[in-house]
C-alpha cells in the first residue's frame, strides 16, 4: 500500500501564490505517474496537472496553464504544485493521486489512479 499526505493549502487573496506538497510513503516503488485533482463544492472532481515518473513530461488543464507548475522530487517521494496568480475560481479541495503506471501518456481521468490523499483546502478570496 501507498499513503499520500497533502499539505500547503490555505486562504490566499486573488493574485497570490501557494505551494502544495504531497508526500508518499509505503510501497513507493510501485507508483510512477503522479497527479493533482481538485473538487469545488457541488462539482465533480477535476483534473489539474500530471507529471511522469521521471519528471520529464507534464500536462495541465487549460485553466491553469501558465499559472501552475507541477514538479517532483523522487528522492523525497514528494510531488509539488506551485500555484501562482490564483483566482477565486481556483477555490477547491486539492487532492494528490498516484498511479502504478510508469508511462508518459496523459493521465487525466481519476479512474487511472490507484492511490489518493485526503485533500487540502485552497480558498482564494476576491
C-alpha positions in Angstrom: 0.0 0.0 0.0 0.9 3.6 -0.5 -0.1 6.5 1.7 -0.3 10.1 0.3 -0.4 13.2 2.5 -1.0 16.7 1.1 0.0 19.9 2.8 0.3 23.6 2.0 -3.3 24.6 1.5 -4.8 27.7 3.0 -6.5 31.0 2.4 -5.0 33.5 0.0 -6.1 36.6 -1.8 -6.6 36.7 -5.5 -3.3 37.1 -7.3 -1.4 35.3 -4.5 0.5 32.1 -4.5 0.5 28.8 -2.7 2.7 25.7 -2.9 1.1 22.3 -2.3 3.1 19.3 -1.3 2.2 15.6 -1.4 4.5 13.1 0.4 4.2 9.4 -0.4 5.1 6.6 2.0 4.9 2.8 2.0 5.5 0.9 -1.2 6.6 3.9 -3.1 8.5 1.8 -5.7 5.1 0.8 -7.0 4.0 4.2 -8.1 5.0 6.2 -11.2 2.8 8.9 -12.6 1.6 11.5 -10.0 -1.3 13.9 -10.5 -3.3 16.7 -8.9 -7.0 17.0 -9.0 -9.5 19.4 -7.3 -13.1 19.4 -6.3 -15.2 22.5 -5.7 -18.5 22.3 -3.8 -21.2 20.8 -5.9 -18.9 20.0 -8.7 -17.2 16.8 -10.0 -13.5 16.1 -9.3 -11.5 17.9 -11.9 -8.0 17.1 -13.3 -5.4 19.8 -12.7 -1.9 18.5 -13.6 0.1 15.4 -14.1 3.8 14.5 -14.1 5.6 11.5 -15.4 7.6 9.2 -13.1 10.9 10.9 -14.1 9.5 14.4 -14.3 10.3 14.8 -17.9 6.6 15.2 -19.0 3.9 17.3 -17.6 0.4 18.2 -18.7 -2.1 20.8 -17.4 -5.8 21.6 -17.7 -6.2 24.7 -19.8 -7.5 26.8 -17.0 -4.2 26.6 -15.0 -1.6 26.6 -17.8 0.9 29.3 -17.3 -0.1 29.7 -13.6 0.5 26.3 -12.0 3.6 24.2 -12.1 3.9 20.5 -11.1 7.2 19.1 -10.1 8.5 16.1 -8.2 11.5 15.0 -6.0 11.8 11.3 -6.2 14.5 11.2 -3.6 11.8 12.5 -1.2 8.9 10.7 -2.8 7.2 14.1 -3.0 5.3 15.9 -5.7 4.6 19.7 -5.6 2.1 22.0 -7.2 3.2 25.6 -7.3 0.1 27.8 -7.8 0.6 31.4 -8.9 -1.8 34.2 -9.9 -4.5 32.4 -8.0 -8.2 33.2 -8.9 -11.3 32.8 -6.8 -12.4 30.0 -9.2 -9.3 28.0 -8.1 -11.0 27.5 -4.7 -11.5 23.8 -4.1 -10.2 20.9 -2.2 -7.0 19.7 -3.9 -6.1 16.0 -4.0 -2.9 14.4 -5.0 -3.0 11.0 -6.6 -0.6 8.3 -7.7 -0.8 5.7 -10.4 1.1 2.5 -10.9 1.8 3.4 -14.5 5.4 4.4 -15.4 4.5 5.6 -18.9 4.3 9.1 -20.3 0.7 9.1 -21.5 -1.5 11.7 -20.1 -3.4 10.5 -17.1 -6.3 13.0 -16.7 -9.0 10.5 -15.6 -9.4 9.9 -11.8 -10.0 6.2 -12.6 -6.4 5.9 -13.8 -5.1 6.5 -10.2 -4.9 3.9 -7.5 -3.9 6.0 -4.5 -5.3 9.2 -3.2 -4.5 11.7 -0.5 -7.1 13.1 2.0 -7.2 16.5 0.3 -6.2 20.0 1.3 -8.4 23.1 1.1 -7.4 26.0 -1.0 -9.5 29.1 -0.7 -8.9 32.2 -2.9 -10.7 35.4 -1.8 -11.6 38.2 -4.2 
